[in-house]
């Protein structure tokens, strides 16, 4: 995995998350057609991401989170 937490599979970049930067991962796919599933796991078997293959011409698939740093430990809400 890259320093940005991105995996490159069949000319498509899949954003996993920067917290997984430089980790070794296992990528498993059930096919190479649009709509087929790609699963990314760590070496212990924990699923990091499950994505479907995009339509032809797509070069980047995000992780669904907003840009920028994520809070490390947000803690309890002050209203709790």
Secondary structure, DSSP 8 states (H G I E B T S, - for coil): --TTSEEEETTEEEE--GGGTT--EEEEES-SSTT-EEEEEETT--EEEEEE---TT--EE--SS-SS---S---S-TT-
